[in-house]
Amino acid sequence: MKRARDYGIKIGILNTGKNNAITDVPGVKVGQVTIIKGDSINTGVTAIIPHSENIFQNKVPAAIYIGNGHGKLTGYPQVEELGNIETPIILTNTLSVPIAADALIDYTFQFPENKNVKSVNPIIGETNDGGLNDIRKRYLAKEHILQAILNADTGFVEEGNVGAGTGTSCLGFKGGIGTASRILPKSSGSYTIGVIVQTNYGGILQINGVPVGIELGKHKFSKIEKEYKEDGSCMIVVMTDAPLSSRNLKRLASRSIFGIAKTGGIASNSSGDFVIAVSVAKDIRIPYSSDSMFEEFRVLRNDRLDILFEAVIEATEEAIINSLFAAKTVNGKGNVKVESLPIEKTIEILKKYNRIQ
């Protein structure tokens, strides 16, 4: 599978991690389950796990930023109030959010240390894959969600038509799962920023500032008189080992939306654009219970965040473009066909604008 960088497309100024993936952040794992049945079922699950310990007992600082709220993200109020998450993060389709929440409760209850737990705040993001998937059949079961968690591993992350991105579309083409990472300079702490996206939104595709959608003549507004009115959404998960407070994680999450904008996304009326940002730094995890009445830890100052903002924008933009480069044409329910990005034509356009290195 070739990614954007394999074609000489370099986005931004910062270096990537070893895998150029969210799993470059130490301890972060990704697991996926992909379900394709005939031409009517194209869906799946993507699980992101911040660390390998009992997450409920060792919560991690987190924040959620809403770019546009036409979505069904579960868990937002408690994260907004308390500033942490206590389960893995699940991405799936819109109508599978309830079953995913049920699965995360089962997952949490399986740990012996959680035997007395009576409340769980599951975190589930979604986009609507109903164009290519017979979403009303609600094919996904708890077993699929739990299997995605069980599959989670570090290292390589499959992109395109996999997991939660199996049935999604983006910027006029087949979208899907994409990921990327950035490493901060040593002078800024050598921290890692990792991003994974589930792309399912509309707009006019741009790659590295080049109007690819216009050049290809394929974008949301290419036929104004027949403008379609419904767009999907974009889920973004950001992980970092930088020690950030929930407040500054929300600031980081808000900058990730700039990455969508740089690809031509417009956060349309029916698009649910959400960013979940998490710090996995070990020294700032929040224990479920403690003998101390204080929380004591060090976090980065406000004036140390600029390079992190740059990193998350770059990684988000590249993750989205990677989702397009990896995706393949899909035929869905009712003879619906969503074509993949024409790579060769896209490369020619980028060369025309002198944006291939």
C-alpha atoms as one frame of an Amber mdcrd trajectory, in Angstrom:
protein
   0.000   0.000   0.000   1.465   3.328  -1.105   0.894   6.395   1.012   1.193
  10.087   0.151   4.878  10.258   1.114   5.678   7.305  -1.126   4.802   9.576
  -4.057   6.995  12.425  -2.820   4.205  14.393  -1.157   5.657  15.986   1.953
   3.210  17.864   4.145   4.586  20.371   6.630   8.025  20.873   8.139   8.248
  18.354  10.986   9.563  14.798  10.870   7.252  11.806  11.113   7.604   8.916
  13.541   8.861   5.488  12.477   5.481   4.302  11.182   4.011   7.746  10.478
   1.024   6.565  12.508  -0.783   7.212  15.775   0.956   4.116  17.141   4.249
   6.030  17.116   3.037   7.486  20.411   4.476   5.127  23.052   1.979   2.531
  24.249  -0.843   3.476  21.868  -2.516   0.578  20.069  -5.019   0.358  17.216
  -7.254  -2.592  16.391  -9.771  -2.969  13.575 -12.543  -5.248  12.381 -13.723
  -4.929   8.782 -17.026  -6.376   7.601 -17.851  -6.690   3.906 -20.836  -8.821
   2.888 -21.881  -8.777  -0.756 -22.682  -5.298  -2.045 -24.824  -4.166   0.882
 -22.681  -4.465   4.026 -19.553  -2.289   4.124 -18.804  -1.289   7.694 -16.539
  -1.940  10.666 -14.911  -0.878  13.905 -11.671   0.888  14.794 -10.453   0.808
  18.409  -7.775   3.132  19.806  -6.250   2.177  23.153  -4.140   4.789  24.992
  -2.203   2.328  27.164  -2.166  -1.358  28.064  -3.120  -1.046  31.731  -6.610
  -0.971  33.203  -7.755   2.350  31.747 -10.637   2.760  34.195  -8.212   2.527
  37.119  -5.570   4.621  35.325  -7.482   7.340  33.498  -5.781   9.659  31.019
  -6.241  13.417  30.563  -8.467  14.138  27.569 -10.594  16.736  25.855 -13.119
  16.814  23.033 -13.514  19.660  20.560 -16.612  20.006  18.389 -15.993  21.519
  14.945 -19.611  20.898  13.925 -22.009  19.045  16.184 -24.169  17.014  13.790
 -22.997  13.743  15.337 -23.579  11.105  17.983 -20.332  11.108  19.959 -20.930
   9.311  23.244 -19.144  10.328  26.430 -18.689  14.037  25.725 -20.356  15.555
  28.838 -18.219  13.681  31.369 -15.009  14.360  29.451 -15.949  18.037  29.345
 -16.658  18.032  33.072 -13.827  15.874  34.443 -11.173  16.130  31.739 -10.308
  12.452  31.317 -11.324   9.211  29.625 -11.635   5.788  31.226 -12.179   3.404
  28.280 -10.669   2.732  24.882 -11.975   4.965  22.076 -14.216   3.262  19.526
 -14.983   4.558  16.027 -17.825   2.963  14.068 -21.007   3.796  12.139 -23.849
   5.945  13.435 -26.333   3.219  14.331 -23.708   1.035  16.019 -22.915   3.557
  18.769 -25.265   1.918  21.342 -23.857  -1.595  20.819 -20.315  -0.189  21.029
 -21.147   1.466  24.355 -22.500  -1.831  25.653 -19.311  -3.582  24.545 -17.087
  -1.041  26.304 -19.030  -1.582  29.522 -18.424  -5.341  29.191 -14.751  -4.668
  28.479 -14.437  -2.527  31.608 -16.246  -5.037  33.822 -13.901  -7.866  32.825
 -11.041  -6.481  34.946 -11.030  -7.917  38.492 -10.093  -4.521  39.923 -13.344
  -3.115  38.521 -15.613  -5.600  40.290 -17.386  -2.850  42.245 -17.675  -0.359
  39.348 -21.257   0.780  38.740 -20.729   3.584  36.233 -18.692   3.669  33.001
 -18.266   6.548  30.540 -17.694   4.862  27.153 -16.185   6.969  24.359 -17.600
   6.234  20.898 -17.304   8.371  17.775 -19.156   7.725  14.545 -19.757   8.725
  10.966 -22.692   7.648   8.807 -21.721   5.010   6.226 -25.333   4.586   5.040
 -24.439   5.419   1.441 -22.329   2.302   0.943 -23.616   0.211   3.844 -27.100
  -1.051   4.635 -26.820   0.689   7.978 -30.371  -0.140   9.098 -29.446  -3.816
   9.342 -27.152  -2.918  12.240 -24.873  -5.792  11.397 -22.226  -5.022  13.986
 -22.421  -6.953  17.259 -20.664  -6.605  20.620 -18.304  -9.385  19.564 -17.023
  -7.239  16.679 -16.300  -4.316  19.007 -14.505  -6.505  21.530 -12.567  -8.215
  18.747 -11.303  -4.847  17.507 -10.008  -4.123  21.011  -8.437  -7.579  21.194
  -6.795  -7.015  17.785  -5.177  -3.774  18.927  -1.434  -3.575  18.501   1.403
  -1.109  18.107   3.202  -0.528  14.823   1.620  -0.675  11.372  -1.948   0.638
  11.004  -3.968  -0.422   7.986  -5.645   2.456   6.138  -8.410   3.054   3.615
 -11.378   0.675   3.386 -10.887  -0.870   6.811 -12.525  -0.754  10.213 -14.743
   2.264  10.746 -13.708   3.615   7.335 -14.942   0.643   5.294 -18.052   2.421
   4.006 -17.114   6.103   4.190 -16.653   8.739   1.473 -14.549  11.897   1.539
 -14.353  15.038  -0.591 -16.047  13.359  -3.557 -14.010  10.150  -3.391 -13.782
   6.976  -1.314 -12.535   7.872   2.142 -11.682   5.693   5.119  -9.150   5.330
   7.904  -5.940   7.333   7.735  -3.136   8.036  10.164   0.055  10.076  10.538
   2.451  11.330  13.207   4.952  14.055  13.963   8.005  14.155  16.238   8.872
  17.418  17.950  12.474  18.674  17.890  14.691  17.783  20.846  14.609  21.405
  21.977  10.805  21.077  22.318  10.900  17.830  24.257  10.995  15.270  21.427
   7.330  14.544  22.068   5.214  12.605  19.576   1.843  13.612  18.151  -0.203
  10.868  16.493  -3.488  11.221  14.626  -6.021   8.761  13.238  -9.029   9.855
  11.175 -12.298   8.376   9.939 -12.978  10.515   6.853 -16.539  10.895   5.622
 -17.041  14.566   4.776 -17.508  16.926   1.839 -15.832  19.956   0.315 -13.314
  20.675  -2.437 -10.204  18.502  -2.216  -6.860  20.217  -1.743  -3.530  18.433
  -1.345  -0.597  20.484  -0.090  -2.440  23.624  -1.166  -3.143  22.351  -4.687
  -6.822  22.529  -5.862  -6.983  18.867  -6.858 -10.776  18.687  -6.661 -11.148
  21.616  -9.038  -8.527  20.245 -11.426 -10.298  16.871 -11.482 -13.687  18.581
 -11.835 -15.093  16.529  -8.985 -16.206  18.160  -5.796 -19.293  19.112  -3.829
 -20.120  22.191  -5.876 -19.126  20.959  -9.350 -22.817  20.838 -10.308 -24.375
  23.740  -8.452 -27.836  23.178  -9.891 -27.823  19.644  -8.480 -25.916  20.314
  -5.293 -26.301  17.448  -2.866 -27.355  18.490   0.599 -26.068  15.713   2.847
 -22.488  15.170   3.900 -20.988  12.745   6.343 -18.582  13.609   9.106 -14.990
  13.352  10.271 -13.780  11.758  13.471 -10.261  12.635  14.589  -8.380  11.044
  17.481  -5.170  12.710  18.654  -2.714  11.011  20.996   0.452  12.500  22.444
   3.024  11.704  25.103   3.413  15.410  25.846   2.188  16.140  29.399  -0.811
  18.347  28.690  -3.717  19.363  30.886  -7.266  18.777  29.704  -7.558  22.494
  28.982  -4.561  22.501  26.678  -5.615  19.199  25.097  -8.812  20.977  24.053
  -6.733  23.760  22.534  -4.701  21.121  20.700  -7.878  19.419  19.483  -9.254
  22.675  18.140  -6.154  23.136  15.951  -6.685  19.693  14.447  -9.769  21.088
  12.702  -7.401  23.333  10.727  -6.074  20.124   9.164  -9.557  19.380   7.812
  -9.759  22.896   6.408  -6.411  22.506   4.650  -7.778  19.487   2.767 -10.817
  21.457   1.573 -13.369  20.388   4.188 -16.057  22.939   5.039 -17.780  21.453
   8.133 -21.089  21.419   6.288 -24.496  21.557   7.956 -24.880  17.798   8.335
 -21.253  17.026   9.131 -20.263  15.906  12.614 -16.640  16.950  13.042 -15.221
  15.902  16.408 -11.692  15.718  17.790 -10.748  13.615  20.820  -7.315  14.540
  22.187  -5.540  12.455  24.828  -2.236  12.644  26.687  -0.727   9.258  27.502
   2.142  10.700  29.573   2.586   8.278  32.478   3.264  10.934  35.104  -0.113
  12.606  34.695  -2.486   9.637  34.674  -5.384   9.951  37.080  -5.938   7.016
  39.467  -9.534   5.956  40.045  -8.886   6.140  43.780  -6.073   7.569  45.858
  -5.128   8.068  49.502  -4.081  11.624  48.698  -6.546  14.490  48.471  -4.291
  16.198  45.886  -3.321  15.615  42.287   0.287  16.561  41.783   1.941  16.590
  38.387   3.736  18.839  35.923   2.235  19.878  32.590   3.585  21.982  29.749
   3.157  25.731  29.930   0.842  27.538  27.534   3.751  29.174  25.741   5.212
  25.745  24.862   2.257  24.697  22.721   2.891  26.403  19.382   5.033  23.590
  17.989   2.407  21.079  19.142  -0.248  23.059  17.273   1.854  22.892  14.113
   2.405  19.168  14.604  -1.279  18.303  15.027  -2.303  20.343  11.982   0.321
  18.641   9.823  -0.503  15.151  11.091  -4.246  15.642  10.650  -3.866  16.905
   7.099  -1.570  14.017   6.158  -3.756  11.405   7.864  -6.734  12.579   5.789
  -4.745  12.479   2.551  -3.437   9.019   3.472  -7.032   7.820   3.912  -7.764
   8.891   0.329  -4.596   7.386  -1.153  -5.256   4.036   0.534  -8.970   3.786
  -0.264 -10.340   1.626  -3.097 -13.507   2.011  -5.179 -16.581   0.484  -3.513
 -19.948  -0.592  -4.894 -22.627  -0.337  -2.248 -26.299  -0.846  -1.665 -28.654
   0.225  -4.483 -25.958   0.346  -7.176 -24.206   3.206  -5.394 -20.593   3.494
  -6.467 -17.944   5.651  -4.833 -14.710   5.798  -6.793 -11.292   6.077  -5.262
  -9.050   9.054  -5.830  -7.379   8.708  -9.274  -3.801   8.567  -8.031  -1.973
   8.952 -11.351  -4.001  12.012 -12.358  -3.543  13.467  -8.890   0.237  13.061
  -9.083   0.245  14.774 -12.494  -1.673  17.709 -11.030   0.718  17.989  -8.095
   3.690  17.952 -10.461   2.043  20.691 -12.515   2.000  22.839  -9.370   5.555
  21.798  -8.414   4.410  20.164  -5.189   6.058  16.769  -5.632   9.492  16.349
  -4.090
